[in-house]
Amino acid sequence: MAEFSYEILKTIGVLSVSPKGWNRELNLISWNGRSPKYDIRDWAPDHEKMGKGISMSTEDLSALKELLENIQL
Protein backbone atom coordinates (compact mmCIF):
# COMPACT_ATOMS: atom_id res chain seq x y z
CA MET A 1 0.00 0.00 0.00
CA ALA A 2 1.30 3.47 -0.89
CA GLU A 3 2.32 5.84 1.87
CA PHE A 4 0.24 8.95 2.38
CA SER A 5 0.12 11.83 4.81
CA TYR A 6 -2.61 14.04 6.15
CA GLU A 7 -2.92 17.10 8.31
CA ILE A 8 -6.21 18.05 9.94
CA LEU A 9 -6.20 21.82 9.54
CA LYS A 10 -9.57 22.48 11.14
CA THR A 11 -12.03 20.31 13.02
CA ILE A 12 -15.48 21.56 12.10
CA GLY A 13 -17.59 19.13 14.10
CA VAL A 14 -18.63 15.64 15.10
CA LEU A 15 -21.65 14.24 13.26
CA SER A 16 -22.02 11.07 15.35
CA VAL A 17 -20.20 8.73 17.73
CA SER A 18 -20.18 4.95 17.30
CA PRO A 19 -20.57 2.52 20.22
CA LYS A 20 -16.84 1.73 19.81
CA GLY A 21 -15.93 5.39 20.37
CA TRP A 22 -15.09 6.37 16.79
CA ASN A 23 -16.31 9.79 15.67
CA ARG A 24 -17.79 10.62 12.28
CA GLU A 25 -16.32 14.07 11.71
CA LEU A 26 -16.35 16.94 9.26
CA ASN A 27 -12.83 18.33 8.99
CA LEU A 28 -10.70 20.44 6.67
CA ILE A 29 -7.77 18.18 5.72
CA SER A 30 -4.69 18.48 3.56
CA TRP A 31 -3.90 15.10 1.99
CA ASN A 32 -0.29 14.53 0.88
CA GLY A 33 0.51 18.23 1.15
CA ARG A 34 -2.16 19.22 -1.37
CA SER A 35 -4.76 21.97 -1.08
CA PRO A 36 -7.15 21.28 1.79
CA LYS A 37 -10.53 19.68 1.21
CA TYR A 38 -13.58 19.21 3.38
CA ASP A 39 -13.73 15.62 4.55
CA ILE A 40 -16.35 13.40 6.20
CA ARG A 41 -15.11 10.11 7.64
CA ASP A 42 -14.90 8.00 10.80
CA TRP A 43 -11.89 8.51 13.05
CA ALA A 44 -10.52 6.55 16.00
CA PRO A 45 -10.32 8.65 19.18
CA ASP A 46 -6.60 9.36 18.68
CA HIS A 47 -6.97 10.17 14.93
CA GLU A 48 -4.36 7.47 14.19
CA LYS A 49 -6.85 5.24 12.35
CA MET A 50 -9.58 6.24 9.94
CA GLY A 51 -12.43 4.69 8.05
CA LYS A 52 -13.48 5.28 4.47
CA GLY A 53 -14.82 8.71 3.76
CA ILE A 54 -15.44 11.39 1.20
CA SER A 55 -13.45 14.54 0.46
CA MET A 56 -15.05 17.56 -1.19
CA SER A 57 -13.90 20.85 -2.62
CA THR A 58 -15.46 24.08 -1.38
CA GLU A 59 -17.67 24.05 -4.48
CA ASP A 60 -18.84 20.48 -3.78
CA LEU A 61 -19.60 21.31 -0.14
CA SER A 62 -21.52 24.41 -1.20
CA ALA A 63 -23.62 22.35 -3.63
CA LEU A 64 -24.25 19.73 -0.93
CA LYS A 65 -25.33 22.45 1.51
CA GLU A 66 -27.81 23.78 -1.04
CA LEU A 67 -29.20 20.29 -1.68
CA LEU A 68 -29.57 19.61 2.06
CA GLU A 69 -31.36 22.91 2.62
CA ASN A 70 -33.99 21.82 0.08
CA ILE A 71 -34.87 18.38 1.45
CA GLN A 72 -37.59 17.74 3.96
CA LEU A 73 -36.74 15.38 6.80
CNS distance restraints for C-alpha pairs under 8 A (distance, minus, plus):
assign (resid   4 and name CA) (resid  31 and name CA) 7.42 0.50 0.50
assign (resid   4 and name CA) (resid  32 and name CA) 5.80 0.50 0.50
assign (resid   5 and name CA) (resid  31 and name CA) 5.90 0.50 0.50
assign (resid   5 and name CA) (resid  32 and name CA) 4.79 0.50 0.50
assign (resid   5 and name CA) (resid  33 and name CA) 7.39 0.50 0.50
assign (resid   6 and name CA) (resid  29 and name CA) 6.63 0.50 0.50
assign (resid   6 and name CA) (resid  30 and name CA) 5.55 0.50 0.50
assign (resid   6 and name CA) (resid  31 and name CA) 4.49 0.50 0.50
assign (resid   6 and name CA) (resid  32 and name CA) 5.78 0.50 0.50
assign (resid   6 and name CA) (resid  33 and name CA) 7.23 0.50 0.50
assign (resid   7 and name CA) (resid  29 and name CA) 5.60 0.50 0.50
assign (resid   7 and name CA) (resid  30 and name CA) 5.25 0.50 0.50
assign (resid   7 and name CA) (resid  31 and name CA) 6.70 0.50 0.50
assign (resid   8 and name CA) (resid  27 and name CA) 6.69 0.50 0.50
assign (resid   8 and name CA) (resid  28 and name CA) 6.05 0.50 0.50
assign (resid   8 and name CA) (resid  29 and name CA) 4.50 0.50 0.50
assign (resid   8 and name CA) (resid  30 and name CA) 6.57 0.50 0.50
assign (resid   9 and name CA) (resid  27 and name CA) 7.51 0.50 0.50
assign (resid   9 and name CA) (resid  28 and name CA) 5.51 0.50 0.50
assign (resid   9 and name CA) (resid  29 and name CA) 5.51 0.50 0.50
assign (resid   9 and name CA) (resid  30 and name CA) 7.01 0.50 0.50
assign (resid   9 and name CA) (resid  36 and name CA) 7.82 0.50 0.50
assign (resid  10 and name CA) (resid  27 and name CA) 5.69 0.50 0.50
assign (resid  10 and name CA) (resid  28 and name CA) 5.04 0.50 0.50
assign (resid  10 and name CA) (resid  29 and name CA) 7.15 0.50 0.50
assign (resid  11 and name CA) (resid  25 and name CA) 7.68 0.50 0.50
assign (resid  11 and name CA) (resid  26 and name CA) 6.65 0.50 0.50
assign (resid  11 and name CA) (resid  27 and name CA) 4.56 0.50 0.50
assign (resid  11 and name CA) (resid  28 and name CA) 6.49 0.50 0.50
assign (resid  12 and name CA) (resid  25 and name CA) 7.54 0.50 0.50
assign (resid  12 and name CA) (resid  26 and name CA) 5.49 0.50 0.50
assign (resid  12 and name CA) (resid  27 and name CA) 5.21 0.50 0.50
assign (resid  12 and name CA) (resid  28 and name CA) 7.32 0.50 0.50
assign (resid  13 and name CA) (resid  25 and name CA) 5.74 0.50 0.50
assign (resid  13 and name CA) (resid  26 and name CA) 5.46 0.50 0.50
assign (resid  13 and name CA) (resid  27 and name CA) 7.03 0.50 0.50
assign (resid  14 and name CA) (resid  23 and name CA) 6.32 0.50 0.50
assign (resid  14 and name CA) (resid  24 and name CA) 5.82 0.50 0.50
assign (resid  14 and name CA) (resid  25 and name CA) 4.39 0.50 0.50
assign (resid  14 and name CA) (resid  26 and name CA) 6.41 0.50 0.50
assign (resid  15 and name CA) (resid  23 and name CA) 7.36 0.50 0.50
assign (resid  15 and name CA) (resid  24 and name CA) 5.38 0.50 0.50
assign (resid  15 and name CA) (resid  25 and name CA) 5.55 0.50 0.50
assign (resid  15 and name CA) (resid  26 and name CA) 7.17 0.50 0.50
assign (resid  16 and name CA) (resid  23 and name CA) 5.86 0.50 0.50
assign (resid  16 and name CA) (resid  24 and name CA) 5.25 0.50 0.50
assign (resid  16 and name CA) (resid  25 and name CA) 7.40 0.50 0.50
assign (resid  17 and name CA) (resid  21 and name CA) 6.03 0.50 0.50
assign (resid  17 and name CA) (resid  22 and name CA) 5.71 0.50 0.50
assign (resid  17 and name CA) (resid  23 and name CA) 4.53 0.50 0.50
assign (resid  17 and name CA) (resid  24 and name CA) 6.26 0.50 0.50
assign (resid  18 and name CA) (resid  22 and name CA) 5.31 0.50 0.50
assign (resid  18 and name CA) (resid  23 and name CA) 6.41 0.50 0.50
assign (resid  18 and name CA) (resid  24 and name CA) 7.94 0.50 0.50
assign (resid  21 and name CA) (resid  44 and name CA) 7.05 0.50 0.50
assign (resid  21 and name CA) (resid  45 and name CA) 6.59 0.50 0.50
assign (resid  22 and name CA) (resid  42 and name CA) 6.20 0.50 0.50
assign (resid  22 and name CA) (resid  43 and name CA) 5.36 0.50 0.50
assign (resid  22 and name CA) (resid  44 and name CA) 4.64 0.50 0.50
assign (resid  22 and name CA) (resid  45 and name CA) 5.80 0.50 0.50
assign (resid  23 and name CA) (resid  42 and name CA) 5.37 0.50 0.50
assign (resid  23 and name CA) (resid  43 and name CA) 5.30 0.50 0.50
assign (resid  23 and name CA) (resid  44 and name CA) 6.65 0.50 0.50
assign (resid  23 and name CA) (resid  45 and name CA) 7.04 0.50 0.50
assign (resid  24 and name CA) (resid  40 and name CA) 6.84 0.50 0.50
assign (resid  24 and name CA) (resid  41 and name CA) 5.38 0.50 0.50
assign (resid  24 and name CA) (resid  42 and name CA) 4.16 0.50 0.50
assign (resid  24 and name CA) (resid  43 and name CA) 6.31 0.50 0.50
assign (resid  25 and name CA) (resid  39 and name CA) 7.78 0.50 0.50
assign (resid  25 and name CA) (resid  40 and name CA) 5.55 0.50 0.50
assign (resid  25 and name CA) (resid  41 and name CA) 5.81 0.50 0.50
assign (resid  25 and name CA) (resid  42 and name CA) 6.30 0.50 0.50
assign (resid  25 and name CA) (resid  43 and name CA) 7.24 0.50 0.50
assign (resid  26 and name CA) (resid  38 and name CA) 6.87 0.50 0.50
assign (resid  26 and name CA) (resid  39 and name CA) 5.55 0.50 0.50
assign (resid  26 and name CA) (resid  40 and name CA) 4.67 0.50 0.50
assign (resid  26 and name CA) (resid  41 and name CA) 7.13 0.50 0.50
assign (resid  27 and name CA) (resid  38 and name CA) 5.72 0.50 0.50
assign (resid  27 and name CA) (resid  39 and name CA) 5.28 0.50 0.50
assign (resid  27 and name CA) (resid  40 and name CA) 6.67 0.50 0.50
assign (resid  28 and name CA) (resid  36 and name CA) 6.09 0.50 0.50
assign (resid  28 and name CA) (resid  37 and name CA) 5.52 0.50 0.50
assign (resid  28 and name CA) (resid  38 and name CA) 4.54 0.50 0.50
assign (resid  28 and name CA) (resid  39 and name CA) 6.07 0.50 0.50
assign (resid  29 and name CA) (resid  36 and name CA) 5.04 0.50 0.50
assign (resid  29 and name CA) (resid  37 and name CA) 5.50 0.50 0.50
assign (resid  29 and name CA) (resid  38 and name CA) 6.35 0.50 0.50
assign (resid  29 and name CA) (resid  39 and name CA) 6.58 0.50 0.50
assign (resid  30 and name CA) (resid  34 and name CA) 5.59 0.50 0.50
assign (resid  30 and name CA) (resid  35 and name CA) 5.81 0.50 0.50
assign (resid  30 and name CA) (resid  36 and name CA) 4.13 0.50 0.50
assign (resid  30 and name CA) (resid  37 and name CA) 6.42 0.50 0.50
assign (resid  31 and name CA) (resid  35 and name CA) 7.57 0.50 0.50
assign (resid  31 and name CA) (resid  36 and name CA) 6.99 0.50 0.50
assign (resid  37 and name CA) (resid  55 and name CA) 5.96 0.50 0.50
assign (resid  37 and name CA) (resid  56 and name CA) 5.54 0.50 0.50
assign (resid  37 and name CA) (resid  57 and name CA) 5.23 0.50 0.50
assign (resid  37 and name CA) (resid  58 and name CA) 7.09 0.50 0.50
assign (resid  38 and name CA) (resid  55 and name CA) 5.51 0.50 0.50
assign (resid  38 and name CA) (resid  56 and name CA) 5.08 0.50 0.50
assign (resid  38 and name CA) (resid  57 and name CA) 6.24 0.50 0.50
assign (resid  38 and name CA) (resid  58 and name CA) 7.07 0.50 0.50
assign (resid  38 and name CA) (resid  61 and name CA) 7.28 0.50 0.50
assign (resid  39 and name CA) (resid  53 and name CA) 7.04 0.50 0.50
assign (resid  39 and name CA) (resid  54 and name CA) 5.66 0.50 0.50
assign (resid  39 and name CA) (resid  55 and name CA) 4.24 0.50 0.50
assign (resid  39 and name CA) (resid  56 and name CA) 6.20 0.50 0.50
assign (resid  40 and name CA) (resid  53 and name CA) 5.51 0.50 0.50
assign (resid  40 and name CA) (resid  54 and name CA) 5.47 0.50 0.50
assign (resid  40 and name CA) (resid  55 and name CA) 6.54 0.50 0.50
assign (resid  41 and name CA) (resid  50 and name CA) 7.13 0.50 0.50
assign (resid  41 and name CA) (resid  51 and name CA) 6.05 0.50 0.50
assign (resid  41 and name CA) (resid  52 and name CA) 6.00 0.50 0.50
assign (resid  41 and name CA) (resid  53 and name CA) 4.14 0.50 0.50
assign (resid  41 and name CA) (resid  54 and name CA) 6.58 0.50 0.50
assign (resid  42 and name CA) (resid  50 and name CA) 5.67 0.50 0.50
assign (resid  42 and name CA) (resid  51 and name CA) 4.96 0.50 0.50
assign (resid  42 and name CA) (resid  52 and name CA) 7.04 0.50 0.50
assign (resid  42 and name CA) (resid  53 and name CA) 7.08 0.50 0.50
assign (resid  43 and name CA) (resid  47 and name CA) 5.52 0.50 0.50
assign (resid  43 and name CA) (resid  48 and name CA) 7.69 0.50 0.50
assign (resid  43 and name CA) (resid  49 and name CA) 6.04 0.50 0.50
assign (resid  43 and name CA) (resid  50 and name CA) 4.49 0.50 0.50
assign (resid  43 and name CA) (resid  51 and name CA) 6.31 0.50 0.50
assign (resid  44 and name CA) (resid  48 and name CA) 6.49 0.50 0.50
assign (resid  44 and name CA) (resid  49 and name CA) 5.33 0.50 0.50
assign (resid  44 and name CA) (resid  50 and name CA) 6.14 0.50 0.50
assign (resid  56 and name CA) (resid  60 and name CA) 5.44 0.50 0.50
assign (resid  56 and name CA) (resid  61 and name CA) 5.98 0.50 0.50
assign (resid  57 and name CA) (resid  61 and name CA) 6.22 0.50 0.50
assign (resid  58 and name CA) (resid  62 and name CA) 6.08 0.50 0.50
assign (resid  59 and name CA) (resid  63 and name CA) 6.25 0.50 0.50
assign (resid  60 and name CA) (resid  64 and name CA) 6.17 0.50 0.50
assign (resid  61 and name CA) (resid  65 and name CA) 6.07 0.50 0.50
assign (resid  62 and name CA) (resid  66 and name CA) 6.32 0.50 0.50
assign (resid  63 and name CA) (resid  67 and name CA) 6.27 0.50 0.50
assign (resid  64 and name CA) (resid  68 and name CA) 6.10 0.50 0.50
assign (resid  65 and name CA) (resid  69 and name CA) 6.15 0.50 0.50
assign (resid  66 and name CA) (resid  70 and name CA) 6.58 0.50 0.50
assign (resid  67 and name CA) (resid  71 and name CA) 6.74 0.50 0.50
